[in-house]
């Protein structure tokens, strides 16, 4: 793919991907609370609304469970809805539809029915959001067979994974944990395959598996540790379910050390799953016990002073890597 030297931010890349998916396929439509508002879900739905209007960018009442059921029915009827929940916290109201219907219908119908539904949601990571708007719930959704869960880090992946999800015949949840970085994003439509991770940085001393926005802090930590002679191999997970076992195991076999940096809580989490995977399939290659970095085990405080040590940071990642490498 030709690098055009054009840089987009995270939200701009999502917005462009939505328009291109709708141009490609008339069965794609957007639905959700506020998708046609002046803010347009942080701006990502406004270009689509301006291009296609209210018939394909559909505003809804405040009824998360109801509109999720509507979107599932539309998907079963041959359409490809892209459903927006402006916070992944609000998806707690949709769990019956997600877990008992979207995830189960293809299985209980023996494949007769499919649910090509893409659910787009966002994770907040800033002061003032509070305990009910700052959760990172990917492990909760990934626990359910039949649901795919994706977490892009870069603007390039934000667009490419979105286009892959919309083309997929399964229900896919994309959790965007937006960052302020910009990156080269091609103008043309392209897909990043679901289920693939990427090696964001090569190294030989320690494998660091990172999730979403935590990858940015992890890469900064790796660069600083390089000055101390510690070379970290950073893997951007990208896909929570399905998870790319091969790339994780190959890296751990090379480095012998494992640190997992997740945007969620550590207990019963993505990091727990990765450590269990490595312990079962590559235990003999480990030179030290795996470690993990995640949110503090408490609901998120609203005050900025209390958030200082709540989320994973460059400093906390550096400290753990130093400890494990010795």
RAMORA-V637980 format. One line per field, one symbol per residue. phi: phi as a letter, one per 20 degrees, with the letter a starting at -180 (. if undefined). psi: psi as a letter, one per 40 degrees, with the letter a starting at -180 (. if undefined). A space follows every 50 residues. Layout:
phi = ???
psi = ???
This chain:
phi = .feemedcegffffgfffffffffcfeebdbqfnfdffellmnfefgfff edmffccdfcffbgffffffffffffeoecfdeddfcffffffdffffee cgfdgfffelnfdccfddddbcdebbfnfnfecceddgfffffefoddcc cfdeggfgefffffffffedfcdddedgdefdbfcffffbcdgfnddcee beacebedecclgffffffffffffffenddeeddefmdebfdefgffff ffffemcccdddedffflcgffffffgfffdbgfefebffcccbfgfagf fefffeegdeegcgfffgfffgfffn
psi = hhheehhiidddddddddddddddheehiiiihedeiddfgeededdddd deaedeghiiiggdddddddddddddeeigihhhheiedeedeeddddde cddddddeefediigghhhhiihifiiedadeeeigfddddeehhehihi gididdddddddddddeieihhhhhhgiieiiihhidihiihhiehiihd hiiedhhhhihbddddddddddddddeeehhhhhhhddhdhiigdddddd dddddeihhhhieaidhfadddddddddddefdeeheihiiihaiigiih idhddeedediiidddddddddddd.
